[in-house]
Amino acid sequence: MDALFSPRSVSVIGYVPRKELLWLAAVFSGIVMCYAVYKIAGLMSLLCFDGYRKLKNMDKVEWKNRGFSTFHAIIVSSASLYLLLFSDLFKEDSRDQLVVNRTSTVSETILGVSIGYFLSDVAMIVWHFPALGGWEYVLHHGLSMFSIFLSLVSGQGQIYILMVLFSESTTPFVNLRWYLDIYGQKSSNLYICNGIFLFLGWLFARILLFIFFFAHMLIHFDQVKEIFDLGFYSLLLVAPVLAIMNLFWFWKIAKGLVKTLSKKRHRQ
C-alpha cells in the first residue's frame, strides 16, 4: 500500500476530521437528494401526467430513477462548468499550486454528492438488474466512483474529474428521449429536436471535451506525473475506457438519429 501512495506526491492519510466530515456529509447529501427526488418525481408524475398511472411498475421505477439522474446531472454539470470556466480555481496563473493539486470546498462537495448519486443509482441498477441497465452501466458507475473517490481523498486531479462530470450535461437529453418514447411520442417534433440536441451535446461534452481532456493531460504531463501512483495510473487507464464507451454510445445515438430522420422524411 505504501508503494501506491508514494512520498513523491501525496499522502491520503492524516486529514483533519473536518475534511472527512465534509466528505461524508456530501456523500450522504447525494444519497438523500436521490431519494427525495425519486419520491417527488413519483408524486409530481401522478399529478401532472395522466399516462403515468398506466405504466408498468418497472417503467414507473425507471421513470423516477431517471428523474433523480436528471437532477444530479443539472447540479454537477452546472457546478463543473462554473469551477472550470468562471472561477479562478484552475486558471493557470491564479495560484502557486500545480493545476492538478488544486481543490476547494465547492469542488469537494460536488465530488461527494456525485459519489452519493452513483452509489444510489448503481444500487438500483443491481437490485433491478438488468431492467435499468446492463453491465456497461455498472462498469461506468464503478469506474466513476473509483476515480472520484481517489481524487476526493487525495485532493489531486480534480480538474479532470470535473471535466468528466461536465459530460453529465447530456443526461437530461438521454432521459427526455426515454420519457418521450415511453409516452408514445417518438414521432413528435420534440422527440426529433431532442435527438438532434442529444447528438450535438454528446459530440461536444463527451467527444470533443475528451479530446481536450487528453490534450490538456499531454500538455501538463509534467504535473500529471506528480499525482500519487494509484491516481496516476488510474487516470491513464480509466479515462480511455470511458472515452471508448462514449464513442460506442455516440455511434448508437448517431445511428438512431439517422433512422428517426429517415422515417420522418419518408412520412412526408
VOLUM-521739 format. One record per residue: x, y, z of N, C-alpha, C, O, CB in turn; residue in one letter. Coordinates in steps of 0.001 Angstrom, whole numbers, padded with zeros to 6 digits, always signed. Each point is the difference from the previous one (the first is absolute). Glycine has a CB too. Layout:
N
XYZXYZXYZXYZXYZa
...
//
This chain:
268
+000829-001209+000000-000829+001209+000000+000863+001258+000000-000348+000999-000630-001453-002251+001846m
+002946+001198-000496+000882+001163+000013+000500+000354-001386+000260+001166-000296+000413-001767+002596d
-000535-000423-003164+000487+000254-001351-001028+000729-000839+000341+000763-000904+001070-002791+001071a
-002692+001782+000147-001049+000629-000795-000097+001489+000297-000176+000813-000907-001070-002976+000871l
+001361+002512+001311-000061+001410+000383+001413+000442+000374+000330+000141+001178-002750-000349-000360f
+003239+000422-001830+001432+000214+000228+000287+001396+000524-000797+000916-000200+001287-002545-001607s
+000653+001798+002481+000369+001301+000571+000222+001076-001036+000007+001186+000331+001004-002400+001527p
-000827+000816-003129+000316+001006-001014-001176+000914-000284+000155+001035-000648+001463-002618-000348r
-002804+001203+001482-001153+000800-000354-000824+000421+001202+000103+001135+000465-000137-002307-002620s
-000780+000262+002656-000939+000398+001032-000331-001181+000868+000020-001142-000457-000954+002911-001016v
+000637-001509+002690-000494-001045+000903-001485+000199+000187-000459+001130+000167+002684-001303+001019s
-002993-000919-001212-001445+000124+000139-000450-000225+001428-001199-000069+000270+000951-000679-002613v
+001204+000632+003272-000370-000139+001397+000403+001253+000748+000812+000789-000482-000562-003287+000360i
-000815+002676+001289+000391+001129+000825-000829+001249-000222+000364+001070+000488+001883-002004-000508g
-003371+000825-000713-000840+001162-000197-000719+000356+001303-000302-000872+000814+000011+000265-003245y
+000032+001861+002606-000711+000418+001202-001433-000516-000088-000550-000101-001097+002014+002174+001352v
-002083-002405+000892-001357-000545+000006-001017+000892-000692-000975-000493-000567+001553-000640+002666p
-000358+002454-002058-000961+000911-000639-000153-000297-001474-001107+000051-000535+001689+001693+002196r
+000534-002059-002332-000060-000335-001427-000768-001290-000195-000849-000100-000886+003032+001265+000480k
-001882-002158+001239-000663-001284-000135-001497+000123+000248-000799-000660-000664+002906-000474+001374e
-002486+001974+000238-001415+000231+000271-000683+000676-001183-001148-000304-000323+001663+000477+002765l
+000205+000750-003088-000540+000659-001192-000266-001025-001094-001053+000026-000637+002288+002086+001222l
-000279-003015-000805-000177-001013-001034-001191-000901+000302-000827-000269-000871+003284+000332+000428w
-002533-000530+001698-001100-000891+000383-001345+000711-000122-000983-000589-000451+002525-000635+002010l
-001579+002488-001156-001239+000772-000104-000407+000181-001456-001184-000068-000331+001752+001256+002463a
+000410-000959-003000-000287+000185-001425-000528-001290-000619-000966+000022-000763+002755+001736+000634a
-001151-002886+000460-000457-001296-000521-001412-000298+000495-000862-000420-000772+003244-000418+000701v
-002611+001056+001357-001324-000236+000577-001039+000914-000641-001125-000423-000263+002192-000277+002428f
-000690+001956-002417-000910+000948-000652-000368-000473-001405-001139+000157-000439+002144+001717+001778s
-000023-002460-002044-000278-000532-001330-001007-001127+000039-000881-000084-000856+003161+000730+000170g
-002154-001524+001689-000947-001110+000142-001388+000516+000357-000998-000433-000576+002873-001076+001288i
-001934+002441+000248-001283+000584+000410-000651+000734-001173-001212-000090-000198+002062+000323+002565v
-000040+000496-003145-000506+000702-001177-000674-000974-000957-001098+000263-000490+002908+001458+000734m
-001152-002848-000511-000550-000990-000918-001321-000558+000518-000964-000136-000755+003283-000440+000020c
-002357+000253+002030-001217-000551+000586-001147+001012-000053-001131-000344-000345+002537-001098+001846y
-001095+002698-001153-001031+001039+000020-000561+000257-001397-001215+000069-000184+002343+000970+002163a
-000237-000897-002960-000452+000263-001371-000756-001196-000553-000971+000168-000737+002919+001365+000379v
-001510-002752+000709-000698-001222-000415-001456+000031+000465-000913-000294-000772+003083-000988+000870y
-002378+001641+001167-001355+000062+000558-000799+001144-000609-001166-000168-000357+002022-000820+002486k
-000222+002156-002245-000689+001172-000551-000387-000227-001455-001081+000397-000434+002352+001080+002007i
-000371-002124-002328-000296-000288-001409-001232-000875-000130-000811+000198-000904+003238-000003+000360a
-002577-001172+001450-001174-000861-000030-001269+000770+000303-001011-000184-000678+002438-001721+001358g
-001393+002768+000330-001182+000773+000378-000378+001003-001086-001174+000134-000345+001794-000409+002753l
+000376+000982-002948-000268+000985-001039-000519-000653-001272-000854+000557-000690+002625+000893+001660m
-001254-002624-001275-000437-000698-001214-001455-000436+000109-000736+000034-000986+003082-000815+000609s
-002765+000370+001583-001399-000373+000214-000924+001193-000227-001109-000149-000512+001837-001602+002157l
-000258+002935-001258-000823+001201-000119+000020+000604-001398-000997+000573-000441+001437-000150+002831l
+000689-000547-003093+000186+000744-001255-000103-000847-001269-000237+000547-001077+001670+000967+002367c
-001263-002826-001192+000012-000850-001192-001030-001125+000138+000169-000924+000796+002275+001460-001167f
-003509-000435-000419-001062-001004+000076+000509-001394-000360-000416-000995+000594-001243+002773-001158d
+002550-001840-000401+000491-001298-000460+000886-000715+000999+000246-001198-000139-000384+002086-002127g
+000625-000166+003283+000907-000604+000981-000671-001152+000743+000634-001019+000273+000519+003226-000017y
-002444-002044+000074-000723-001038+000734-000092-001301-000783-000097-001079+000585-001201+002863+000545r
+001328-001679-002468-000166-001182-000840+001305-000759-000246-000005-001089-000574-001898+002249-000497k
+003009-000583+001507+001292-000647-000226+000139-001265+000842-000618-000136+001056+001623+002369-001582l
-000180-003153+000034+000326-001179+000795+000826+000426+001201+000635+001055-000013-000699-002536-002034k
+000051+000660+003080+000706+000351+001237+001486+000264-000253+000568+000936+000563-002215-002319+000725n
+002281+000560-002136+001430+000185-000262+000252+001288-000769+001022+000658+000199-000712-003140-000211m
-001244+002844-000867+000134+001257-000733-000140+001195+000941+000653+001027-000190-001561-002140-001873d
+000057+000977+003076-000138+001064+000996+001294+000160+000799+000424+001115+000304-002899-001572-000154k
+003090-000670+000182+001273+000047+000724+001053+000721-000836+000717+000865+000502-001289-003014+000692v
+000659+001788-002469+000996+000635-000866-000325+001475-000214+000905+000832-000069-000505-003031-001069e
-001685+002524+001033-000433+001392-000149+000550+000848+001146+000568+001068-000225-002663-001824-000967w
+001918+000269+002421+000463+000738+001182+001526-000018+000107+000608+000985+000419-002755-001560+000749k
+002761-000544-001546+001452-000098+000008+000627+001028-000932+000997+000638+000341-001188-003068+000193n
-000402+002583-001707+000511+000983-000954-000264+001429+000479+000678+000937-000419-001051-002583-001438r
-000606+001801+002729-000251+001312+000585+001163+000465+000846+000441+001142-000130-002864-001634+000116g
+002936-000384+000893+001111+000460+000833+001326+000001-000747+000919+000722+000386-002130-001591+001594f
+001330+000071-003050+001229+000081-000801+000046+001322-000765+001073+000573-000193-001028-003091-000027s
-001220+003003-000217-000063+001297-000672+000349+001128+000966+000745+000917-000347-002491-001817-001217t
+001209+000826+002766+000266+001030+001001+001482+000048+000343+000587+001080+000069-002897-001382+000853f
+002918-000860-000708+001435-000069+000290+000814+000574-001148+000957+000741+000220-001345-002763+001201h
+000005+001679-002653+000745+000460-001165-000004+001518-000105+001025+000605-000315-001599-002731-000845a
-000571+002741+001424-000104+001463-000076+000877+000653+001066+000688+000984-000272-003036-001185-000626i
+002319-000354+002118+000775+000563+001108+001499-000097-000273+000710+001003+000067-002553-001625+001518i
+002329-000591-001894+001457-000191-000108+000577+000607-001275+001128+000492+000011-001369-002582+001313v
-000508+002064-002416+000528+000601-001232+000059+001522+000124+000929+000627-000509-001856-002550-000830s
-000057+002519+002011+000020+001453+000216+001154+000394+000909+000707+000971-000272-003194-000888-000033s
+002679-000841+001394+001095+000295+000927+001355-000206-000665+000929+000780+000210-002391-001451+001706a
+001568-000389-002723+001262-000272-000695+000328+001115-000990+001144+000446-000097-001542-002911+000355s
-000623+002906-000988+000204+001090-000957+000485+001257+000715+000918+000673-000468-002704-001635-001018l
+001172+001272+002610+000413+001185+000774+001449-000133+000467+000795+000925-000167-003176-000588+000919y
+002724-001488-000168+001345-000180+000538+001064-000003-001094+001105+000503+000203-002097-001792+001678l
+000660+000722-003038+000981-000122-001072+000185+001286-000797+001111+000317-000424-001698-002708+000295l
-000500+003130-000073+000076+001159-000892-000103+001353+000699+000680+000949-000391-001654-002397-001323l
+000141+001549+002732-000318+001316+000553+000708+000313+001320+000187+001169+000338-002369-001376-001457f
+002570-000812+001854+000779+000271+001215+001481+000057-000376+000383-000349-001116-002122-000805+002594s
+002558+001598-000534+001433+000066-000278+000739-001227+000529+001231-000016+000035-001377+002507+000046d
-000599-003520+000329+000608-001163+000644+001045-000670-000881+001069-000376+000483-003182+000044+000769l
+001816+000180-002542+000906-000733-000874+000668+000874-001062+000609-000512-000939-002021-001470+001332f
+001295+003298-000238+000692+000884-000931+001500-000106+000217+000468-000064+001136-002441+001631-001184k
+002714-001584-001030+001418-000341+000029+000808+000796+001023+000755-000583+000777-000978-000006-003156e
+000072+001913+002386+000858+000835+000831-000711+000573+001222+000481+000955+000609+000784-000408-002653d
-002404-001127+002403-000769+000578+001100+000512-000425+001369-000248+000683+000993-001712-000643-002495s
+002682-001176+001566+000485-000501+001286+001399-000582-000165+000443-000308-001106-002807-000175+001847r
+003037+000344+000378+001351-000567-000029-000015-001519-000159+000974-000580-000482-000209+002472+001911d
-001854-002538-001031-000093-001452-000088-000014-000483-001446-000406+000720-000913-000823-000723+003076q
+001684-001236-002344-000181-000650-001291-001491-000150-000282-000796-000165+000924+002996-001067-000674l
-002578+001290-001523-001410-000116-000375-000590-001314+000498-001156-000038+000422+001586+001458-002441v
+000352-002493+001976-000517-001314+000393-000169-000131+001507-000612-000961+000466+001703+000001-002473v
-000564+001902+002775-000108-000062+001456-001044+000950+000570-000160+000085+001218+002534-000735-001172n
-003075+001356-000900-000933+001010+000479-001351-000611+000359-000517-000884-000683+001687+002581-000726r
-001714-001191+002501-001289-000488+000485-000682+001116+000771+000633+001001+000338+000220-003384-000218t
-002129+002221+000159-000746+000987+000775-001146-000705+000706-000302-001157-000293+000919+003015-001319s
-001250-001160+002538-001149-000573+000711-001123-000335-000978-000666-001026+000138+001279+002337+001925t
-000821-000434-003057-001060-000240-000985+000294-001244-000828-000877-000841-000196+000420+003302+000103v
+001692-002578-000393+000345-001155-000833-000104-001303+000796-000481-001007-000519+002006+002468-000848s
-001073-001444+002633-000086-001200+000824-001449-000368+000298-000347-001180+000046+002563+001747+000958e
-003058+000440-000803-001418-000260+000244-000656-000638-001218-000775-000947+000131+000705+002882+001457t
+000379-001416-002769-000569-000547-001232+000451-001443-000207-000801-000844-000403+000752+003147-000599i
+001317-002595+001272+000485-001369-000151-000702-000935+000975-000360-001121-000359+002578+001998-000404l
-002411-000415+001995-000689-000825+000989-001447-000262-000382-000478-001129+000115+001981+002051+001625g
-002196+000099-002189-001392-000155-000437-000084-000994-001154-000916-000821-000052+000405+003180+000782v
+001463-002285-001649-000002-000918-001140+000232-001446+000435-000609-000920-000545+001443+002780-000899s
+000041-002057+002418+000187-001356+000526-001314-000518+000577-000366-001156-000215+002793+001649+000720i
-003141+000373+000232-001295-000387+000545-000991-000370-001084-000755-000963+000133+001184+002446+001791g
-000420-000696-003015-000892-000318-001124+000359-001337-000635-000876-000841-000204+000575+003285-000218y
+001575-002652+000107+000407-001236-000663-000253-001219+000883-000361-001064-000502+002090+002352-000764f
-001542-001141+002582-000326-001090+000920-001486-000338-000070-000376-001170-000072+002255+001882+001582l
-002716+000317-001488-001454-000202-000059-000422-000642-001313-000800-000936-000020+000493+002908+001514s
+000856-001456-002591-000406-000488-001316+000476-001423-000249-000755-000824-000516+000810+003162-000320d
+001195-002637+001200+000509-001347-000241-000723-001003+000894-000187-001152-000392+002432+002096-000258v
-002656-000516+001859-000766-000880+000883-001335-000372-000650-000423-001154+000060+001520+002204+001961a
-001761-000061-002644-001265-000270-000677+000199-000869-001231-000806-000886-000283-000070+003057+001123m
+001962-001910-001575+000288-000791-001199+000216-001465+000368-000538-000896-000650+001560+002916-000452i
-000227-002260+002152+000279-001371+000424-001256-000664+000561-000258-001173-000269+002637+001819+000757v
-003165+000108+000297-001205-000554+000616-001023-000423-001051-000669-001022+000152+001070+002463+001851w
-000519-000652-003065-000989-000285-001050+000641-000597-001250-000639-000070-001050-000752+001942+001929h
+002627-002296-000776+000769-000459-001159-000764-001070-000792-000563-000919+000594+002687+001435+000651f
-002149-000402-002607+000615+001050-000832-000997+001038-000501+000244+000646-001019+001444-002312+000336p
-002805+001836+001382-001075+000865-000485+000432+001448-000162-000468+000670-000921-001136-002186+002021a
+002482+002026-000236+000423+001398-000067+001318+000197-000738+000482+001127-000112-001679-000767+002236l
+001782-001435-002625+001274+000108-000716+000835-001240+000181-000126-000711+000996+000070+003166-000709g
+000917-002712-001265+000845-001184+000022+001319+000238+000707+000169+000970+000738-001229-001678-002844g
+002000-000213+001860+001299+000068+000667+000806+001231-000413+000874+000446+000743-000883-002929-000628w
-000280+003033-001293+000749+001181-000422-000279+001191+000932+000872+000840+000222-000953-001665-002610e
-001153+000886+002931-000332+001067+000936+000658-000235+001358+000454+000941+000651-002630-000594-001849y
+002222-001609+001617+000675-000331+001247+001488+000346-000111+000587+000556+000928-002266-002402-000471v
+002284+001510-001607+001411+000318-000234+000223+001501+000003+000929+000493+000639-000675-002593-001968l
-001105+002827+000615+000125+001461-000075-000093+000622+001386+000822+000844+000358-001815-000876-002660h
-000005-000378+003086-000188+000575+001325+001138-000398+000945+000459+000803+000812-002943-000844-001178h
+002927-001209+000247+001097-000463+000849+001277+000771-000254+000664+000434+000941-001695-002679-000904g
+001380+002418-001302+001201+000765-000348-000129+001460+000436+000965+000611+000460-000576-002146-002409l
-001595+002080+001797-000229+001395+000392+000181+000180+001496+000684+000926+000436-002268-000652-002347s
+000975-001154+002704+000132+000107+001454+001439-000175+000451+000478+000727+000872-002797-001581-000637m
+003007-000106-000827+001386-000269+000352+000872+001229-000260+000804+000391+000846-001147-002826-001374f
+000177+003034-000639+000808+001168-000375-000330+001212+000858+000896+000719+000442-000777-001590-002773s
-001409+001096+002567-000410+001143+000813+000512-000152+001431+000473+000966+000598-002521-000666-002036i
+001954-001510+001985+000466-000249+001363+001498+000293+000129+000423+000676+000938-002215-002423-000660f
+002587+001241-001215+001446+000243+000061+000317+001485-000058+000858+000487+000736-000464-002696-001819l
-001086+002927+000211+000245+001433-000146-000435+000755+001249+000653+000959+000411-000952-001168-002890s
-000809-000227+003081-000513+000680+001186+000950-000148+001182+000341+000995+000641-002665-001391-001457l
+002757-000827+001116+000822-000222+001196+001435+000482-000184+000680+000308+000979-002112-002264-000434v
+001896+002024-001792+001376+000454-000238+000086+001497-000257+001045+000610+000225-000535-002852-001142s
-001618+002846+000440+000023+001414-000360+000734+000254-001302+000383+001136-000281-000480-000587+002684g
+000300-001590-003206+000739+000136-001260-000871-000394-001197-000907-000825+000110+003052+000354+001119q
-001842+001081-002361-000667-000346-001250-001452+000416-000083-000738-000508-000844+002277-001354+000715g
-001969+002778+000989-001418+000364-000006-000409+000731-001262-001168-000047-000385+001258+000169+002844q
+000838+000549-003108-000333+000665-001263-000480-001011-001035-000905+000295-000780+002600+001487+001274i
-001097-002967-000507-000379-001019-000973-001311-000689+000387-000806-000342-000865+003231-000003+000343y
-002630+000147+001816-001258-000584+000457-001163+000926-000336-001063-000458-000419+002273-000744+002270i
-001006+002505-001667-001063+000964-000293-000292+000071-001494-001148+000207-000392+001821+001106+002408l
+000350-001481-002858-000243-000067-001445-000919-001172-000337-000927+000128-000799+003177+000914+000367m
-001975-002178+001053-000822-001187-000248-001415+000201+000544-000977-000402-000633+003037-001046+000729v
-002163+002071+001079-001327+000242+000566-000810+000982-000847-001227-000083-000038+002163-000370+002310l
-000258+001381-002952-000732+000909-000886-000687-000774-001131-001024+000439-000524+002666+001397+001068f
-001078-002984-000916-000624-000794-001060-001373-000520+000404-000759-000467-000850+003029-000178+000072s
-002600+000721+002083-001344-000364+000457-001056+000957-000552-001194-000275+000113+002196-000692+001971e
-000585+002079-002675-000947+000957-000583-000824-000617-001119-001036+000551-000372+002601+001282+000964s
-001129-002969-001141-000769-000680-001047-001118-000860+000575-000916-000386-000726+002955+000386-000697t
-001976-000305+002717-000960-000917+000614-001448+000463-000108-000863-000830-000287+002656+000175+001834t
-002116+001952-001330-001401+000417-000154-000572-000308-001392-001178-000337-000116+001630+002135+001784p
+000355-001687-002712-000474-000308-001348-000227-001506-000167-000961-000422-000644+002194+002434-000240f
-000345-002812+001468-000171-001462-000039-001299-000382+000702-000766-000822-000503+003277+000481+000469v
-002756+000938+001196-001198-000337+000766-001270+000502-000667-001021-000688+000011+002391+000756+002053n
-001318+001133-002649-001178+000521-000705-000348-000900-001175-001175-000216-000296+001768+002563+000982l
+000423-002869-001353-000231-000927-001100-000773-001220+000480-000935-000452-000661+003035+001246-000451r
-001703-001327+002269-000698-001163+000555-001427+000362+000394-000931-000756-000278+003117-000162+001100w
-002365+002081-000171-001334+000422+000411-000946+000123-001199-001140-000460+000052+002165+001670+001891y
-000548-000594-003009-000831+000176-001190-000315-001340-000646-001104-000209-000503+002112+002469+000142l
-000042-003162+000373-000196-001331-000562-001075-000751+000775-000932-000537-000598+003322+000498-000168d
-002268-000003+002088-000939-000751+000825-001382+000644-000012-001005-000655+000275+002906-000092+001169i
-001939+002038-001765-001264+000739-000040-000639-000021-001396-001022+000643-000241+001889+000823+002079y
-000237-002224-002753-000554-000142-001349+000173+001209-000885-000851+000271-000847-000753-001793+001819g
+002707+002268-000792+000229+001228-000757+001206-000097-000935+000628+001012-000308-001643+000242+002194q
+001340-002470-002338+001188-000165-000845-000134+000700-001351+001004+000308-000642-000598-002482+001771k
-001612+002419-001552-000195+000659-001298-000164+001512+000124-000197+000687-001002-000853-002781+000184s
+001131+002615+002041-000212+001438+000203+001231+000803-000397+001114-000521-000052-002703+000005+001911s
+001362+001791-002136+001107+000899-000331+000934+000189+001201+001207+000178-000164-002682+000996-001506n
+000899-001215+002880+000811+000147+001202+001002-001146+000116+001146+000207+000397-003041+000994+000735l
+001459-002402-001479+000898-001163+000057+001165+000171-000975+001148-000307+000324-003088-001167+000333y
+001626+001969-001855+001036+000198-001017+000956+001114+000413+001215-000142-000131-002807-000646-001645i
+001039+001906+002279+000853+001105+000448+000905-000434+001150+001179+000350+000049-002943+001283-000767c
+001193-002398+001637+000797-000495+001122+001121-000919-000494+001114+000026+000524-003133+000146+000978n
+001711-000980-002510+001021-000881-000564+001149+000785-000618+001161-000390+000120-002925-001310-000545g
+001438+002803-000233+001038+000847-000600+000853+000643+001085+001226+000029-000106-002711+000416-001875i
+000831+000078+003038+000745+000612+001107+000842-001035+000739+001107+000296+000448-002913+001423-000209f
+001275-002935-000114+000763-001071+000638+001252-000321-000804+001081-000168+000563-003196-000768+000399l
+001964+000852-002276+001141-000271-000876+001053+001103+000136+001184-000288+000178-002700-000936-001784f
+001082+002488+001520+000931+001122+000085+000622+000104+001394+001195+000264+000137-002530+000938-001886l
+000510-001412+002781+000501+000064+001366+001018-001090+000274+001025+000244+000636-003187+000741+000073g
+001876-002190-001191+000935-001108+000190+001310+000255-000745+001086-000284+000505-003026-001289-000234w
+001811+002114-001482+001189+000316-000785+000895+000988+000741+001220-000158+000035-002512-000262-002141l
+000672+001440+002698+000783+001022+000703+000502-000482+001350+001189+000112+000298-002518+001622-001461f
+000403-002285+002007+000312-000281+001398+000679-001342+000235+000622-000201+001043-002546+001598-000479a
+001816-002318-001518+000565-001333+000241+001008-000443-001063+000695-001001+000175-002815+000434+000964r
+002195+001316-002241+000993-000338-001028+001066+001090-000070+001173-000258+000268-002917-001016-001583i
+001338+002489+000955+000961+001090-000117+000620+000359+001352+001189+000307+000081-002482+000557-002037l
+000480-000905+003019+000534+000309+001321+001048-001025+000428+000990+000352+000642-003167+000729-000042l
+001961-002354-000956+000986-001013+000345+001279+000172-000809+001089-000309+000484-002942-001254+000105f
+001727+002055-001818+001204+000311-000778+000782+001104+000707+001220-000088+000135-002369-000586-002298i
+000440+001720+002616+000644+001066+000771+000585-000548+001298+001088+000402+000414-002676+001272-001406f
+000868-002589+001630+000445-000649+001239+001382-000633-000196+000919+000238+000783-003325-000679-000136f
+002536-000368-001704+001278-000682-000246+001087+000993-000442+001171-000173+000338-002438-001917-000969f
+000881+003121-000119+000970+001018-000412+000517+000758+001218+001195+000277+000103-002345-000053-002336a
+000249+000109+003155+000388+000698+001223+000945-000864+000826+000990+000497+000536-003177+000742-000534h
+001888-002518+000099+000882-000918+000726+001390-000051-000629+001011-000004+000703-003010-001350-000039m
+002036+001314-001986+001280-000074-000709+000828+001270+000219+001202-000071+000255-002265-001424-001978l
+000409+002654+001621+000690+001270+000177+000509+000147+001440+001079+000545+000232-002521+000477-002033i
+000663-001508+002752+000352+000138+001419+000513-001324+000577-000165-000270+001190-001567+002083-000959h
+002348-002626-001075+000391-001330+000465+001062+000053+001101+000089-000908+000826-000636+000034-003095f
+001347+001937+002278+000981+000141+001089-000704+000153+001343+000516-000434+001029+001112+001493-002624d
-002813-000438+001584-000795+000114+001225-000771-001287+000287-000111-000427+001150-000090+002893-001543q
-000328-003074-000662-000762-001241+000163+000857-001075+000663-000504-000805+000782-000873+001379-002809v
+002662-000587+001718+000901-000997+000586+000182+000183+001498+000486-000903+000681+000679+000779-002859k
-001551+001292+002699+000111+000261+001434-001170-000592+000788+000035-000028+001230+001215+002117-001770e
-002280-002561-000157-001129-000641+000673+000474-001322+000612+000826-000696-000590-002488+001780-001018i
+001143-001425+002781+000429-001224+000680-000214-001213-000909-000833+000038-000905+000277+000994+003148f
+001303-002094-002002+000117-001114-000940-001344-000575-000460-000258-000103-001199+002411-000410+002286d
-003007+000138-000124-001273-000615-000370-000856+000957-000811-000635-000403-000975+000734-001005+003030l
-000120+002687-001652-000767+000990-000742+000558+000237-001392-000755+000162-000958+000160+000898+003110g
+001920-001039-002264+000651+000217-001298-000347-001107-000988-000408+000274-001129+002274+000917+002290f
-001704-002438-000735-000273-001117-000909-001497-000169-000268-000396-000435-001082+002461-000689+001927y
-002888+001467+000137-001447-000045-000214-000425+001023-001043-000858-000272-000840+000535-000504+003199s
+000933+001957-002298-000305+001039-000985+000368-000454-001401-000724+000272-000957+001092+001479+002698l
+000755-002441-001861+000444-000478-001309-000851-001147-000529-000078-000206-001211+002369+000915+001817l
-002936-001464+000298-000774-001169-000423-001500+000264-000070-000657-000393-000964+002416-001017+001974l
-002303+002075+000008-001448+000185+000080-000509+000961-001068-001021-000265-000634+001143-000187+003081v
+000580+001565-002651-000456+001000-000983-000146-000590-001406-001016+000251-000649+002140+001516+002016a
-000145-002544-001866-000189-000603-001327-001167-000971-000062-000684-000080-001020+003105+000338+000665p
-002662-001008+001451-001135-000926+000014-001310+000767-000113-000880-000381-000771+002199-001240+002167v
-001452+002711-000624-001207+000828-000082-000138+000629-001384-001110+000124-000516+001275+000343+002977l
+000947-000071-003061-000035+000598-001337-000492-001007-001034-000774+000349-000892+002657+001180+001534a
-001437-002768-000523-000444-001059-000928-001488-000256+000165-000718-000157-000988+002999-000896+001059i
-002752+001009+001178-001424-000190+000252-000810+001156-000583-001070-000211-000570+001613-001075+002661m
-000030+002510-001947-000686+001163-000564-000071-000076-001519-001017+000364-000590+001791+000999+002531n
+000292-001830-002578+000001-000162-001454-001021-001040-000439-000708+000187-000989+003122+000457+000936l
-002483-001744+000801-000967-001055-000328-001426+000525+000098-000814-000236-000893+002421-001500+001728f
-001916+002458+000264-001343+000549+000162-000275+001098-001017-001140+000167-000435+001230-000726+002866w
+000935+001309-002815-000174+001048-001008-000376-000617-001348-000832+000537-000731+002499+000925+001944f
-001044-002592-001526-000336-000700-001239-001458-000447+000017-000685+000092-001018+003071-000859+000795w
-002870+000282+001369-001396-000430+000112-000951+001192-000103-001059-000098-000621+001783-001836+002052k
-000341+003069-000816-000832+001204-000078-000080+000508-001439-001077+000351-000480+001715+000243+002843i
+000501-000557-003043+000028+000457-001392-000832-000920-000880-000761+000468-000847+003039+000519+001204a
-002139-002287-000160-000760-000976-000767-001498+000170+000231-000790-000064-000942+002722-001524+001079k
-002325+001807+001131-001407+000204+000322-000555+001283-000589-001144+000032-000454+001510-001305+002529g
+000444+002341-002072-000440+001276-000550-000216-000110-001504-000993+000502-000528+002229+000708+002345l
-000309-001862-002502-000140-000196-001448-001263-000790-000316-000722+000327-000942+003220-000262+000686v
-002763-001096+001038-001196-000829-000199-001270+000811+000215-000950-000118-000775+002238-001899+001510k
-001315+002845+000317-001166+000822+000302-000251+001039-001084-001141+000205-000412+001568-000559+002840t
+000646+001019-002896-000148+001018-001051-000435-000632-001315-000755+000609-000758+002508+000791+001875l
-001290-002602-001394-000387-000700-001228-001489-000326+000018-000691+000165-001005+003006-001131+000813s
-002810+000498+001354-001420-000300+000125-000833+001260-000165-001051-000024-000640+001591-001892+002153k
-000070+003022-000933-000694+001267-000100-000089+000459-001441-001038+000503-000430+001817+000088+002714k
+000307-000759-003040+000027+000410-001397-000936-000870-000834-000673+000519-000890+003039+000280+001171r
-002429-002093-000026-000872-000899-000748-001485+000305+000260-000838-000120-000894+002635-001640+001001h
-002101+002158+001142-001411+000328+000315-000451+001250-000718-001184+000170-000293+001445-001235+002519r
+000709+001955-002514-000348+001235-000713-000176-000238-001493-000293+000936-000744+001541+000361+002465q
//
